[in-house]
Amino acid sequence: MSNDAIMKTPRRSRHDWSRFDAMTAEEKRGAALDDPDAQPLAEKDVKHLRRTPRVSIIRRALKLTQEEFSERFGIPLGTLRDWEQGRKEPDAAARAYLVVIGRNPAAVSEALHPTP
């Protein structure tokens, strides 16, 4: 298969954005609030949301490649890639583990790889 068959020109939107572009910020906010399916979350609702640690941010803060992070913390490389690319979400235990790695990576690394 040639590259010509694979590469396509970007599809143009079917929406006419000129009306939106002409709106003020207040008008845009009002239009958004008029949509019953897109209401902002109330403060009480935000408290009940689960926070998923961003593994890519933790990994980059530690200056580790995916392979190094995977090996150091015992997370399968494929799983790590799935999390980072948004194909899968970590389960409750993995979220807790990522929180601990993010807060004290040296302790986790020492616990997993003790020095004699």
Secondary structure by P-SEA (a helix, b strand, c coil): ccccccccccccccccccccccccaaaaaaaaaaccccccccaaaaaabbbbccaaaaaaaacccaaaaaaaccccaaaaaaaaaccccccaaaaaaaaaaaacaaaaaaaacccc
